[in-house]
Amino acid sequence: MSDDKTTNEPFNLNDYTYRLLESEPFFASLSRRINKSINKSIPTAGVRITDQGQFEMVYNPDFFEKLTPKERAGVLKHEFYHLIFEHVTGRLPPEGMTKMWNIATDLAINSHLIGELPEGGCFPQQAPFEDYPLGESAEVYFKMLKEDEQFQPKDGDGDGQGDGQGDGQSGGSGGDGLPDTLDDHSGWGGDHLTDEQREALRDVAGERLKQAMKDAVDEINSNGRGWGTIGADTRKQIQDFITPRVDWRKVLRYFIKTSQRANKRSTPRRVNKRFPYIHSGKRVTRTAKIAISIDQSGSVDDGMLALFFSELSALSKYAEFTVVPFDTEVSENNVFVWKKGKKRTWERVSCGGTNFDAPTRWVNEREFDGHIILTDMEAPKPVPSKCQRMWATTPRYAENPYFSTNERILVMDK
C-alpha cells in the first residue's frame, strides 16, 4: 500500500508533502507555513495550538505509513480545512469544545473530500449520517446533530455533549451514540489554561494563521498556479478572512466620542486648583448631541434597523440621540429624542422615496455635533453637512453606492 522505500526510520511527512500536494497549489503553500511534528500518543493526526500561539500539525507516522498517497493528501487537506474554516479558533459554539462539535466540523470538511480519505471518517450521506445533505457549514451540522434522535442521550447516558475524543480509529460510539472522528481534536481545547489565557492564545494563533494564509494566497496569485480543488465559496471565505476589517461598532463608538464637546460651568462646591477658595471651580461635563436620520425606504429592512439600534442602546450612555425619520422629507411628527441611558425600540413610520437633502438641511438648521444617516445609499449625493456626517449601511449596499463620498461609510455586518 505504501510507495516508500524500506527504512528503519519513522515515516517523515515533511519529506512527502510537496509531492502529495503537487496538484494543490494553495494547500501546498499553506502547508509550508505550518509546522509538522511526530506524535505517537495520538492514533492518527490533528492540528493544535501550541502554548506559543502557533498552529502545528501532529501526526502518528505509523498511521500515515499505511495510507495510499491519495489518502495521505486527503488527510493533510482535512487538517488544513480545519484551519481555513476557523474551527479551532473563531467559530466555537456557546457550548465550547464538545465531541458533537468535533463531528460537525468533520462533516463540513468531508463534504469536500468524498473519496479522498481512509475509512473511519464522518461523511454526510453515509451511515450514520445518511440524511445529512452535502456542503453545509459546521454550525448547520451541529444543529442537525443536536436534533437527531439517534444521538439523543439514553437513560443512564451523558448529555451527548461531552468532550471525549475517542481513540480516533476504534469506530466506537460511547453511550451518547456519536461515532468517533477520524482525526484527533484534543489540541483544540487548551484545557490546561484559564478562559482568559485560552482566548488570548487563540487570538494570537488566529492572527498568525491569517498572515500564513495571506502569504499563501499572494504566492499562488504571483506564480499563477491557481487554487487547485478549492471551490469558489471557500476561496471567497479565505479572501474575507485575510482581508483587514475594521470593527464597525468601534468606528461608531469613536465617531460618537469624538463628537463630544466640553461644557464648563462654575460651581462653588468644586475647589479651583490654581486659586483655591478665591475663585469658584469649574465642573466639566461632556455630552454629544447626535442626529440619527433613518431612511424609510423598504430596502432598509427590519434586520438592518435592529442591528443598528441594538448598538445605539449600548452607546446611549455617551450621547443624546435625536432620531429623524425621513423619505423625501423629514417626518417631523415622528422625530424623538433618545435620552442618555434610555432603552428604545424602532418602528417604521413611513415608506416612500429617498432624498438625503431633507435630513441634512433639517440637521444643519439645528445644533448637532454629529449626523449619522442609516440608509441603503440609493439616492443622489446630498448638500454638505455643517457637522461631521457618517453613513451607515450593510455590505450589500456599501459595495455599489449610488454616489461617491469622502465621508466615512460605516459598513455593518453581524
N, C-alpha and C positions, 0 to 999 in steps of 0.2 A: 504494500500500500504506500510505503514511503519511497520517495525518489532520492533519498540522501545516501551518501556514501557511509559505509560502516565505520563507526568510531566509538571509542570508549567515553568520549566527552558528551555531556548532555546536549540535547538539541538547542541551538542558539538561534532564536527567532530573528535577531538583528542581521544574521548572515543571509536570510532569505527574503526579508521584507520587500526589497526593491523588485525582485523577480516576481513575487506574489502579487504585487500591486502595479505591475508594469502597465496594465491597461486602465488603471485608475489614477490619473494624474493628481487629483485633489487629495485622495486618501494617501497616496504615496508622499506627497509634500507635507501633509499634516503628520504623517507617521514619523518623519524625520525629526519632528519637533516634540515628540512625546517619548520620554524615556521608557525603556522596557527592561524588566528585571525578572529573573527566575525566582519562583516561589513555590516550592513543593508542598507547602502546607495547604494550598488550595487545589481542588481537583482538576480545574480546567483553566480559566483565565478570567481577568476582570480589570477594571480601571479603578483607581483610587486617588484620593488627595493625600499627599504626604504632609507631615507636620510642618514642612517648609512652604506649604501652599503651592505645590507643583502637582500637576497631573502625571500619573505614572500608570503604565500598563504592566500588570504582573501576570505571569503565566507559568503553568506546570509543563516542563519540557516533555515529560512522558506522555501527556495528553496530546501535545502538538505533533509528536513524532508519529503517532498512529493515524494522523489525518492525511487525506489527499491534499495536493496543492490547492485545489478549488475550495475545500473546506477550511484550510488554513486562512486563505484570503477572506473567506466569509466571516470567520471568527474575528479577524482583525477589523473588518468593516463594521461588524456588530459592535465591537467595543468603541470604535471611533464615533459611531452614530450616537452612543450614549452621551458623548461629549458634545457633539453637534446639536443634539436636541436638548441640551442643558438638564438632562435627567439627574445629574449628580449635584447640580448647584441651584439653579434658579427656579425649578419647577416642582419642588416637593409639595405634596398636598398638605392640608392642615393637620392630618394625622401624623405627618412626618414619615420617616422611612419605615415601610412595612413590607411584608412578603407580597401582599396584594399589589402594592405599587411597583415592586420589582417585576412582577409578571406583566403588569400593564405596560411598562416601558419596553419589555421584550416583545410583546405583541405588536407594539407600534413600530419597532425597528424591523422585526422579522417579516413584516408585510413587504419590505423592500428586498428581502433576501431569500425568497422562496427558492428552494433547490440548491442553495449555496452553503448550507450549514450541516453539521453532523447531526445524527439523531439525538433526541433529548431536549430539543428546544420547544418553546411555546409559539405556536403559529395560529393566526386566525384561519378559520375554515378547516382546521384539523383538530381531532379529538384532544382534549375535551372542549374545544372552542369552535365546534362546527358551525354554530350560528353567529359567530362574530364576523363582521364584514372586514375586508381588507382596507388598509390605508387610513385608519383613524388615528387620532392622537392618543398619547398615553392617558390623558385626562378622560377621554371618551371610554377607553377600555377599562379604566379604573372604575368609572360609574357602572359600566355593564357588569363587571366582576362583583361589585357590591350588591347588585340587584339579581345576580344569577343564583337561582335556588340551589343548584348543585354545590355552591361554595358557601352556603349559609352554615353557621356552626350548628352541630348536632348536640344533643343532650350530653353534657359532660365534657364538651369540647371548649376550646377558647373562642374568641370572637372573630377568628379568621383574619385578624389584623396584626398578628404578631410579626416580629421582625426576623424570625428564623429564616436562615438561608438554605437549609438542607445541605446535602453534600454536592449538589450540582449535577450529579450523574446517576443517582440511585433510582430516580423516577418515582420515589416515594412521595406521598402527599401529606402525610401527617393527619391529625384529627380534623383539620379545617377543610380537607378535600382539595386543597390547592396543590398542583404539581410543583416540582422543583424547577428552577430555571437552569438553563444550560451553563451560563457563566456565573461567576462569583460576584456578588454585590456587597460583600462585607466591608469594603473600604469606603463606602459612601457615607456612613452614619457619623463617624467621628465620635463614637460613644465615650471615649475617654476624656472628652473636652466638655467644658461648660457650654450652655447655649450661646453665650456671647462669643466665646472663643471659636465655636463651630461656625457661627455666622461670619465672623471676621475672616476665618480661614477660607471659607467658600467664596467670599468676595474677592480675596486676593487671587485664588485659583481661577475664578471666573475671568478676571481681568487678564491674567496671563494666557488663558485659553483664547480669549478674544484676540490677543495680539498674535498668537500662533496661527489662528485661523485666517486672520488678515494677511499675514505673511504668506500663507499657503495660497490664498486667492490671488495675491499680487504675483506670485510665482507662475501660476498656471495662466494668468492673463498675459504675462510678459513673454512666455515661451509659446503661447498659442496652442497648447496641447488639449485644452478643453477640460470638461468636468468628469468624463467617464460616464458611469451609470447613474450618477446623482441626478434625480429628476428636477423639473423646473420649480416645483413648490419648495423642495428642500434647498435649492440654490437661493431662492428668494429669502428663505428663513436665515440662511447663512449670511447673506448680504445685510439683512436687517440687524443681525446680531453684531456684526463688526462695524456697522455704521454708527459713528458717535451720535448720541441723542442727548438732548437737554430735557431734564425733568420739567414738564410744563407746570407742575404745581409749584416748584421752586421759582420758576420765572414769574408766576402770578404773585407769589409772596413778595418777591423782590420788587416788582412793579408797585405794589401797594405800599410797601415800607418806604420806598424811595419817594413816594408821593406825600409822605407825612410832612407836615410843616410844624414848626415850633410856635406855640402860643405862650407868651410870657405875661404874668400879671404880678403885681406887688402884693405881698402878704406880710403883716407884722409877725405872724407866727413862725416865719422862716428867718433864721438869722443870716444877715448879709455877711459873707465870709471876708470881704475886704473892709467893710465898715460896720463891725458888729455893734448893734444897739444904737447906731446913728441913722442908718438908712434901712428901710424895710428890705427883706429878702425878696427874691424872685422865684416864683414857682413856675416850672416849665412843664407844659403838657403837650403831648404830640398826638395829633389826630390827622386822619386823612379823609377827605370827602371825595369819594369815587362815584362817578356816574356809570351805571351798568345798563347799556342800551341793548334790548333784546329784540332781535329780528323776529317778526311774527309770521314769516313765510313758512309754508308747510314743510319745506326741506330741513328746517331747523326742528328736528324731531324731539320727542319727549326724552329719549335716551341722552341726547346731547345736552338738553336742559338739565336733566337730573345730575349728570356728571359734573357740570359746571357749578350748579347750585350746592351740591354736596361739599365742594371745596370752598365756596364762599362762606358756608356755615362755619367752617373752621377758622376763616380769616376775618369774620365779622368782629372779633375782639380787637382787631387792629385798626378798624376803619368804620366809617359810616357810609353805607352804600345807598345811593338813590337809584332805584330800578325804573328804567324808562322803556316801556313797550313802544314799538313803532312798526309801521309798514311803509306807506308812502308819506305818513306824517306821524307825529308823536301822539299816542293815546293819552292825553293829559289827565283824563279822569281816572286812569289806572296807574299813574305814577305813584310810587310809595317809597318811603324812607325806611331802610333796613338799619335799625339802631344797633350799636355795638353790642355783641353778646346775645342778640336775639336769634331765635330759630325761625326760618321762613320756608315756605314751600312755594312752588311755582304753578300758575295756571295760565293757559293761553287765553288771551283776551280779544284777539282779532286775527284775521287771516287775509292778507292782501298782497300787493306787490312790495317792492323794497326800494327805498330811497335813503341813502346814507346822509344826504344833506340835512334831512329833517332832524335826526337826533343830534347831529354835530352842531347845528345852529341853536338848538334848544340848550345844549350844554354850554356853548360859547356865550350865551346871554346870561349865564349864572356863574357863581363862584365854585369851581371844582378844581381839585388837584390832579385828577386823572380821569380818563374816559376809556372804558373797555366796551367794545361792541361784539356781542355774540351773534354770529351770522354764518351763512353759507358762502359769503364773499361774492354772491351773484348779483351785482348791481354796479353801476358806474362809480368811479372814484369820487369821493365827496370833497367838499370845500375843506380848507385847512382847519385844524383844531387849535384853540388857544392854549389848551393844557396838553400834557403828554397823552397820546392816544395809542391803544393797543387793540388788535383784532384777535378774537378767539373763535376757533373753528376746529373741525376734525380733519384727520389726514386726507380723507377723500376730497374735501373742498380746498384744502391748502395746496394740493398738487396742481390744480387748474383754476386759480382765482380769475375773476372777471377783469381785474385791474392789477397793476403793479404798484408797490409802495415800498418806501424805505422804512416805514414804521414796523414795529415788531408784530409778527403774526404768531400767536400762541396756538400751537397745534396740540389738541387734546386727544389722548388715547387712553384706553382703560388700563 
